[in-house]
Amino acid sequence: MVRRCIGILILITVVLAGRSNTVEGTGQQPDLTRVTYIQSETERDLKLEKALKELFELQKGDSIRYFYNRVDLNNDQVPEIFAYVTGPLVCGTGGCSAAIFQQAGSTYKLVSRFSLVRNPILISDKETNGWRDIIMYVSGGGIKGAYRELLFDGKTYPSNPSVQPEIKNGEIVGIGIINDDPAQNKGIEIKKDGEQ
């Protein structure tokens, strides 16, 4: 009887171990071996902080941190800024918020705003309407864990990745941005007006 119980436990362990490489045990997952991961920038960007304060309507005493990478999403040789923000005002059980900005003279112009974001964010080599496709992993808050594909519609990207098409398999080629471990890197704190 003891041998039989041990055998059953070993079988369960093997089955569960086989599921660990899949999204939520579905048996399907995209191949990410051709994704190159990069850490976020570490230098403070005051223009970005100003744009984030306005976008999220931050007040005195509000505290958020941000991570960002510069990546050319529309092949115009001018990188866009992808910012991922964390803190109690911009995060929930499904993830945090993010935004894409373009350089517009001495300021940044909003291209897209996202909710339910988890890092890293995958930037595919595939394009839709001249902009690179974005892939985000969504989970938490009752959402089934899955990779979702966000396609540019000619003006913006969809704001909620959880309702976008699921990527169940196939190869993804591109870069993984904001590939930071939040336990190791807390991001850059947005300074209140007048602080350095």
C-alpha positions as CSV (number, residue, x, y, z in Angstrom):
1,M,0.0,0.0,0.0
2,V,2.8,2.4,0.9
3,R,4.6,1.6,-2.4
4,R,1.4,2.3,-4.3
5,C,0.9,5.7,-2.6
6,I,4.5,6.6,-3.3
7,G,4.1,5.6,-6.9
8,I,1.0,7.7,-7.2
9,L,2.8,10.7,-5.6
10,I,5.7,10.3,-8.1
11,L,3.2,10.2,-11.0
12,I,1.4,13.3,-9.8
13,T,4.8,15.1,-9.3
14,V,5.9,14.2,-12.9
15,V,2.6,15.3,-14.4
16,L,2.7,18.6,-12.5
17,A,6.3,19.2,-13.4
18,G,5.4,18.7,-17.1
19,R,2.8,21.4,-16.7
20,S,5.2,24.0,-15.3
21,N,6.4,25.0,-18.7
22,T,2.9,25.9,-19.9
23,V,0.6,28.9,-19.4
24,E,-1.6,28.0,-16.5
25,G,-1.4,24.3,-17.4
26,T,-3.1,24.7,-20.8
27,G,-0.4,22.7,-22.6
28,Q,0.2,25.6,-25.0
29,Q,2.7,28.4,-24.8
30,P,4.5,30.6,-27.4
31,D,8.1,29.9,-28.0
32,L,10.1,32.8,-26.5
33,T,13.6,31.5,-27.2
34,R,14.2,34.2,-29.9
35,V,13.3,37.1,-27.5
36,T,16.2,39.2,-26.3
37,Y,15.5,40.7,-22.9
38,I,16.8,44.1,-21.8
39,Q,16.7,45.9,-18.5
40,S,15.0,49.3,-18.1
41,E,16.9,52.6,-18.3
42,T,18.4,53.8,-15.0
43,E,18.7,57.6,-15.7
44,R,15.9,59.8,-14.5
45,D,13.9,61.4,-17.4
46,L,12.4,64.7,-16.2
47,K,10.2,65.2,-19.4
48,L,8.9,61.7,-18.9
49,E,8.1,62.4,-15.3
50,K,6.2,65.5,-16.3
51,A,4.2,63.5,-18.8
52,L,3.4,60.8,-16.3
53,K,2.4,63.3,-13.6
54,E,-0.1,64.8,-16.1
55,L,-1.3,61.5,-17.5
56,F,-2.0,60.0,-14.1
57,E,-3.1,63.3,-12.5
58,L,-0.7,63.0,-9.6
59,Q,-1.2,65.3,-6.7
60,K,1.2,66.3,-3.9
61,G,1.9,63.2,-1.8
62,D,1.1,60.7,-4.5
63,S,3.9,58.2,-5.0
64,I,4.6,56.2,-8.1
65,R,7.8,54.7,-9.6
66,Y,8.5,54.1,-13.2
67,F,10.6,51.9,-15.4
68,Y,11.2,52.8,-19.1
69,N,12.9,51.8,-22.3
70,R,13.4,53.6,-25.6
71,V,12.4,51.5,-28.5
72,D,11.6,52.4,-32.1
73,L,8.1,51.0,-32.6
74,N,7.3,52.6,-36.0
75,N,10.6,52.3,-37.8
76,D,11.1,56.1,-38.1
77,Q,14.6,55.8,-36.5
78,V,13.3,57.9,-33.5
79,P,12.7,55.7,-30.5
80,E,9.4,55.9,-28.6
81,I,9.4,55.8,-24.8
82,F,7.6,52.9,-23.2
83,A,7.0,53.6,-19.5
84,Y,5.8,51.1,-16.9
85,V,4.5,52.6,-13.7
86,T,4.0,51.0,-10.3
87,G,2.5,52.1,-7.0
88,P,-0.8,52.0,-5.2
89,L,-2.5,54.5,-7.5
90,V,-1.7,52.7,-10.7
91,C,-1.6,49.0,-9.8
92,G,-4.2,46.4,-8.9
93,T,-4.4,42.6,-8.7
94,G,-4.3,42.3,-12.5
95,G,-1.1,44.4,-12.9
96,C,0.0,48.0,-13.2
97,S,-0.2,50.8,-15.8
98,A,2.0,51.7,-18.7
99,A,2.1,54.3,-21.5
100,I,3.9,54.9,-24.8
101,F,5.1,58.4,-25.7
102,Q,6.6,60.0,-28.8
103,Q,9.1,62.9,-28.7
104,A,7.2,66.1,-29.7
105,G,9.6,68.9,-29.6
106,S,10.6,69.6,-26.0
107,T,7.8,67.4,-24.6
108,Y,6.4,63.9,-25.0
109,K,3.1,63.2,-26.7
110,L,0.9,60.2,-25.6
111,V,0.5,57.4,-28.1
112,S,-1.2,54.8,-25.9
113,R,-2.1,54.1,-22.3
114,F,-2.4,50.6,-20.8
115,S,-3.9,48.9,-17.7
116,L,-3.3,45.4,-16.4
117,V,0.4,45.3,-17.4
118,R,3.0,43.0,-16.1
119,N,6.7,43.1,-17.0
120,P,8.5,42.3,-19.2
121,I,6.7,43.6,-22.2
122,L,7.5,41.9,-25.5
123,I,8.0,43.9,-28.6
124,S,7.5,41.7,-31.6
125,D,9.4,42.0,-34.9
126,K,6.0,41.7,-36.6
127,E,4.1,44.9,-37.5
128,T,0.5,46.0,-37.9
129,N,-0.2,49.4,-39.6
130,G,3.5,50.3,-39.5
131,W,4.0,49.7,-35.7
132,R,5.5,46.7,-34.0
133,D,3.1,44.4,-32.3
134,I,3.2,44.3,-28.5
135,I,2.7,41.1,-26.4
136,M,1.8,41.2,-22.7
137,Y,1.3,38.4,-20.3
138,V,-1.9,38.9,-18.3
139,S,-3.0,37.2,-15.1
140,G,-4.4,37.9,-11.7
141,G,-7.6,39.6,-10.7
142,G,-9.5,36.5,-11.9
143,I,-8.0,36.6,-15.4
144,K,-6.7,33.3,-16.9
145,G,-3.0,33.6,-17.4
146,A,-2.1,34.0,-21.1
147,Y,0.0,36.0,-23.5
148,R,-2.0,38.6,-25.4
149,E,-1.2,40.4,-28.6
150,L,-1.9,44.1,-29.0
151,L,-2.0,45.5,-32.5
152,F,-1.7,49.1,-33.5
153,D,-5.0,50.3,-35.2
154,G,-3.5,53.2,-37.1
155,K,-3.8,55.6,-34.1
156,T,-3.1,53.7,-30.9
157,Y,-2.8,50.3,-29.3
158,P,-5.7,48.8,-27.3
159,S,-5.6,49.9,-23.6
160,N,-6.7,46.6,-22.0
161,P,-4.5,43.6,-22.9
162,S,-6.8,41.1,-21.1
163,V,-9.4,41.3,-23.8
164,Q,-7.0,41.0,-26.8
165,P,-6.3,37.8,-28.8
166,E,-4.5,35.1,-26.9
167,I,-1.2,33.7,-28.3
168,K,-1.3,30.0,-27.6
169,N,1.7,28.8,-29.5
170,G,4.1,29.8,-32.3
171,E,7.5,31.6,-32.2
172,I,7.8,35.2,-31.0
173,V,10.8,37.1,-32.3
174,G,11.7,40.5,-30.8
175,I,12.8,42.1,-27.6
176,G,11.5,41.9,-24.0
177,I,11.7,45.4,-22.5
178,I,11.6,46.4,-18.8
179,N,12.9,43.0,-17.9
180,D,13.6,44.1,-14.3
181,D,13.0,42.1,-11.1
182,P,11.0,44.4,-8.9
183,A,12.5,42.8,-5.8
184,Q,16.0,43.9,-7.0
185,N,15.1,47.2,-8.8
186,K,12.3,49.4,-7.5
187,G,12.4,51.7,-10.5
188,I,12.8,55.5,-10.5
189,E,10.6,57.5,-8.0
190,I,8.8,60.3,-9.6
191,K,9.9,63.4,-7.7
192,K,7.4,65.9,-6.4
193,D,7.6,69.4,-7.9
194,G,10.7,71.2,-6.7
195,E,12.5,68.0,-5.6
196,Q,15.7,66.9,-7.2
